[in-house]
Amino acid sequence: MREISSEEITTKVAQAAIEACKVLPASVREAFVKARQEEPSDLAREALGILLENAKIAAEEGLPLCQDTGIAVVFVEIGEEVKVKGLEEAINAGIARGYEEGLLRKSVADPLTRKNTGTNTPAVIHLERVPGERLRLAVLPKGCGSENMSRLAMLPPSAGLGGVKRFVLETVAQAGPNPCPPVTVGVGIGGTFEKAALLAKKALLRPLGEHAPREDVAELEKELLREINLLGIGPLGFGGRTTALAVNVEVFPTHIASLPVAVNIQCHAARLRWVEF
């Protein structure tokens, strides 16, 4: 049995929260560069150039990529041979420390009174047991310009694949510039009401440019990306053909009478850091 101290978890989560909010992932930066080279729209190219300059300044000056530093979502893969005392408490302590030490905006409030918790906690934590002695966390501070554009539909099975595609495209079209494109679109298909939503959020953890292992799902991702980029929303909503950098689809078996579909959109800042123990 491997034992990991709560203080080690807190320290690493704090650092991950700071880095996620201040350093654009390299794969996203590379996608911006590629999109800028291929964009026919002058305004879209200028917008992508501004995003690249913004990322450069944020990294050099230790500033947030965006004033919205998000609500912390943490995915945890914990091995069956790992022992941690107070895992969720350690994660929340790490988020609180990171937002305090990183001078990040604290945006978490009671849903009814709207009173700020003052620490950007509690985090939304998803736990998954895996074999072995591994502990792996994904820290995903989710800005709500994009989170608010999420949608879920309980489609009838008769809607079929065409219905799924229409729902995804309608969701992105209705979102327009609000999620601060270029976006990553997470799609969850199947399971139940709550499972589809979780699949859509988890899809955002997949590395940019990595397709689903199932060939038919990978083809669906490519088709949706093409169709989304024909919507003309473009970088920051100024037009062009770079509305999305990727569409990631996750699927799960569902009931014969149901076809749940969820869409969760990630903004251009793509805040995400993995922590390994």
C-alpha positions as CSV (number, residue, x, y, z in Angstrom):
1,M,0.0,0.0,0.0
2,R,1.4,3.4,-1.1
3,E,0.7,6.3,1.2
4,I,0.7,9.9,0.0
5,S,0.7,12.8,2.4
6,S,-2.1,15.3,2.2
7,E,0.4,18.2,2.3
8,E,2.1,16.9,-0.9
9,I,-1.3,16.8,-2.6
10,T,-2.2,20.4,-1.3
11,T,1.2,21.8,-2.5
12,K,1.0,20.2,-6.0
13,V,-2.7,21.2,-6.5
14,A,-1.9,24.8,-5.5
15,Q,0.8,25.0,-8.1
16,A,-1.3,23.3,-10.7
17,A,-4.1,25.8,-10.1
18,I,-1.8,28.8,-10.6
19,E,-0.1,27.3,-13.7
20,A,-3.5,26.4,-15.3
21,C,-4.7,30.0,-14.9
22,K,-1.5,31.7,-16.1
23,V,0.1,29.4,-18.7
24,L,-1.6,28.5,-22.0
25,P,-1.0,24.8,-22.8
26,A,1.6,24.4,-25.5
27,S,-0.7,22.4,-27.7
28,V,-3.3,25.2,-27.7
29,R,-0.7,27.8,-28.5
30,E,0.5,25.7,-31.4
31,A,-3.1,25.4,-32.6
32,F,-3.4,29.2,-32.5
33,V,-0.3,29.6,-34.6
34,K,-1.5,27.0,-37.2
35,A,-5.0,28.5,-37.4
36,R,-3.5,32.0,-37.8
37,Q,-1.5,30.8,-40.8
38,E,-4.5,29.2,-42.4
39,E,-7.1,31.9,-41.7
40,P,-8.4,33.8,-44.8
41,S,-9.9,36.5,-42.6
42,D,-7.7,39.5,-41.7
43,L,-9.7,40.2,-38.6
44,A,-9.6,36.6,-37.5
45,R,-5.8,36.5,-37.9
46,E,-5.5,39.7,-35.9
47,A,-7.7,38.2,-33.1
48,L,-5.5,35.1,-33.0
49,G,-2.4,37.3,-32.9
50,I,-3.9,39.1,-29.9
51,L,-4.6,35.8,-28.1
52,L,-1.0,34.7,-28.8
53,E,0.4,38.0,-27.4
54,N,-1.9,37.8,-24.4
55,A,-0.6,34.3,-23.6
56,K,3.0,35.5,-24.0
57,I,2.5,38.4,-21.6
58,A,0.6,36.2,-19.1
59,A,3.5,33.7,-19.0
60,E,6.2,36.3,-18.8
61,E,4.5,38.6,-16.2
62,G,2.9,35.8,-14.1
63,L,-0.6,37.1,-14.9
64,P,-3.9,35.2,-15.5
65,L,-4.7,34.5,-19.1
66,C,-8.2,35.9,-18.3
67,Q,-9.8,37.8,-15.4
68,D,-12.2,34.8,-15.0
69,T,-10.0,32.3,-13.3
70,G,-12.9,29.8,-13.0
71,I,-14.4,27.4,-10.7
72,A,-12.1,24.5,-9.9
73,V,-13.1,21.2,-11.3
74,V,-10.7,18.3,-10.3
75,F,-10.8,14.8,-11.8
76,V,-9.0,12.3,-9.6
77,E,-7.7,8.9,-10.6
78,I,-6.7,7.1,-7.4
79,G,-5.2,3.6,-7.4
80,E,-6.7,0.8,-5.3
81,E,-3.3,0.5,-3.6
82,V,-3.1,4.2,-2.6
83,K,-3.9,5.5,0.8
84,V,-4.5,9.2,1.4
85,K,-5.9,10.7,4.6
86,G,-8.4,13.5,3.8
87,L,-8.0,13.5,0.0
88,E,-10.9,15.9,-0.7
89,E,-9.8,18.2,2.1
90,A,-6.3,18.2,0.8
91,I,-7.5,19.1,-2.8
92,N,-9.7,22.0,-1.5
93,A,-6.8,23.3,0.6
94,G,-4.6,23.2,-2.5
95,I,-7.2,25.2,-4.5
96,A,-7.6,27.8,-1.7
97,R,-3.8,28.1,-1.4
98,G,-3.3,28.4,-5.1
99,Y,-5.9,31.1,-5.6
100,E,-4.5,33.1,-2.6
101,E,-0.8,32.8,-3.5
102,G,-1.4,33.2,-7.2
103,L,-3.5,36.3,-6.7
104,L,-6.3,34.7,-8.7
105,R,-9.9,36.0,-8.6
106,K,-12.1,34.0,-6.2
107,S,-15.4,33.5,-8.0
108,V,-17.2,30.8,-6.0
109,A,-20.4,31.8,-4.3
110,D,-23.5,30.4,-2.7
111,P,-26.0,29.8,-5.4
112,L,-28.9,31.4,-3.5
113,T,-27.4,34.2,-1.4
114,R,-24.6,34.8,-3.9
115,K,-22.2,35.3,-0.9
116,N,-18.6,34.6,-2.0
117,T,-16.9,31.7,-0.1
118,G,-13.7,33.8,-0.2
119,T,-11.4,30.9,-1.1
120,N,-12.7,29.7,-4.5
121,T,-13.7,26.4,-2.8
122,P,-15.2,24.0,-2.6
123,A,-13.9,22.5,-5.8
124,V,-16.1,20.2,-7.9
125,I,-14.3,16.8,-7.4
126,H,-14.8,13.7,-9.4
127,L,-13.2,10.5,-8.0
128,E,-12.4,7.4,-10.0
129,R,-10.8,4.2,-8.6
130,V,-8.2,2.6,-10.9
131,P,-5.8,-0.4,-10.4
132,G,-2.4,0.0,-8.8
133,E,-0.5,2.6,-6.9
134,R,-1.1,5.6,-9.1
135,L,-2.6,8.9,-8.1
136,R,-3.3,11.4,-11.0
137,L,-5.3,14.6,-10.9
138,A,-6.5,16.9,-13.6
139,V,-7.1,20.5,-12.4
140,L,-9.5,22.2,-14.7
141,P,-10.5,25.8,-13.6
142,K,-13.6,26.3,-15.7
143,G,-14.5,29.8,-16.7
144,C,-18.3,30.4,-16.8
145,G,-18.4,32.4,-20.0
146,S,-18.0,28.9,-21.6
147,E,-19.6,26.9,-18.8
148,N,-22.9,28.8,-19.1
149,M,-23.2,27.8,-22.7
150,S,-23.5,24.1,-21.7
151,R,-26.6,22.2,-22.8
152,L,-28.1,18.8,-22.3
153,A,-30.9,17.0,-24.3
154,M,-32.7,13.8,-23.6
155,L,-33.3,12.9,-27.2
156,P,-35.6,10.0,-28.3
157,P,-33.6,7.2,-30.0
158,S,-35.4,8.0,-33.2
159,A,-33.5,11.2,-33.4
160,G,-30.4,9.1,-34.3
161,L,-27.0,10.4,-35.2
162,G,-28.6,13.2,-37.2
163,G,-30.3,14.5,-34.1
164,V,-27.1,14.4,-32.1
165,K,-25.2,16.4,-34.8
166,R,-28.0,19.0,-35.0
167,F,-28.0,19.4,-31.2
168,V,-24.3,19.9,-31.0
169,L,-24.2,22.4,-33.9
170,E,-27.2,24.3,-32.6
171,T,-25.6,24.6,-29.2
172,V,-22.3,26.0,-30.6
173,A,-24.3,28.4,-32.9
174,Q,-26.4,29.7,-30.1
175,A,-23.3,30.1,-27.9
176,G,-21.8,32.4,-30.5
177,P,-19.0,34.5,-29.2
178,N,-20.0,34.1,-25.5
179,P,-17.5,31.2,-24.7
180,C,-14.6,33.2,-26.2
181,P,-13.6,31.1,-29.2
182,P,-11.6,29.4,-30.5
183,V,-13.2,26.7,-28.3
184,T,-12.8,23.1,-27.6
185,V,-16.2,21.3,-27.7
186,G,-16.7,18.4,-25.3
187,V,-19.6,16.1,-26.2
188,G,-21.0,13.3,-24.1
189,I,-23.4,10.8,-25.7
190,G,-25.2,8.0,-23.8
191,G,-25.5,6.8,-20.2
192,T,-28.1,8.8,-18.2
193,F,-28.8,12.5,-17.6
194,E,-25.9,13.0,-15.3
195,K,-23.5,10.6,-17.0
196,A,-23.8,12.5,-20.4
197,A,-22.9,15.7,-18.7
198,L,-19.9,14.2,-17.0
199,L,-18.7,12.6,-20.2
200,A,-18.9,16.0,-21.9
201,K,-16.8,17.7,-19.2
202,K,-14.3,14.8,-19.1
203,A,-13.9,15.0,-22.9
204,L,-12.2,18.3,-22.4
205,L,-9.3,16.5,-20.6
206,R,-8.3,14.8,-23.8
207,P,-5.1,16.2,-25.4
208,L,-5.8,18.6,-28.3
209,G,-5.7,16.8,-31.6
210,E,-6.1,13.3,-30.1
211,H,-9.2,11.6,-31.5
212,A,-11.4,8.9,-29.9
213,P,-10.1,5.4,-30.2
214,R,-13.4,4.2,-31.9
215,E,-13.2,4.9,-35.6
216,D,-16.9,5.9,-35.9
217,V,-16.6,8.3,-33.0
218,A,-13.4,9.8,-34.4
219,E,-15.2,10.4,-37.7
220,L,-18.0,12.1,-35.9
221,E,-15.5,14.4,-34.2
222,K,-13.9,15.3,-37.5
223,E,-17.3,16.0,-39.1
224,L,-18.6,18.1,-36.2
225,L,-15.4,20.1,-36.3
226,R,-15.7,20.8,-40.0
227,E,-19.4,21.9,-39.6
228,I,-18.7,24.0,-36.5
229,N,-15.9,25.9,-38.4
230,L,-18.4,26.6,-41.2
231,L,-20.6,28.6,-38.8
232,G,-18.4,31.6,-39.3
233,I,-18.3,32.7,-35.6
234,G,-14.5,32.8,-35.6
235,P,-11.9,33.8,-33.0
236,L,-13.5,35.9,-30.3
237,G,-16.6,36.1,-32.5
238,F,-15.1,38.3,-35.1
239,G,-15.8,35.9,-38.0
240,G,-13.5,33.5,-39.8
241,R,-13.2,29.7,-39.9
242,T,-11.5,29.0,-36.6
243,T,-14.5,28.7,-34.2
244,A,-13.3,25.5,-32.7
245,L,-9.9,23.9,-32.3
246,A,-11.2,20.4,-31.6
247,V,-14.4,18.4,-30.9
248,N,-13.9,15.6,-28.4
249,V,-16.7,13.0,-28.1
250,E,-17.1,10.5,-25.3
251,V,-19.7,7.7,-25.5
252,F,-21.3,5.3,-23.0
253,P,-24.0,2.6,-23.4
254,T,-27.5,3.9,-22.7
255,H,-31.1,2.6,-22.3
256,I,-32.9,1.4,-25.4
257,A,-35.5,4.2,-24.9
258,S,-33.1,7.0,-24.4
259,L,-30.4,9.1,-26.2
260,P,-28.8,11.6,-23.8
261,V,-26.5,14.2,-25.4
262,A,-24.5,16.9,-23.5
263,V,-22.3,19.6,-24.8
264,N,-19.7,21.4,-22.6
265,I,-17.5,24.1,-24.2
266,Q,-14.0,25.1,-23.2
267,C,-12.8,28.7,-23.9
268,H,-9.6,29.7,-25.7
269,A,-7.7,29.9,-22.4
270,A,-8.1,26.1,-22.1
271,R,-7.1,26.1,-18.4
272,L,-5.8,22.6,-17.5
273,R,-3.0,21.0,-15.6
274,W,-2.3,17.4,-14.8
275,V,-0.6,16.4,-11.5
276,E,1.1,13.0,-11.1
277,F,2.1,11.4,-7.8
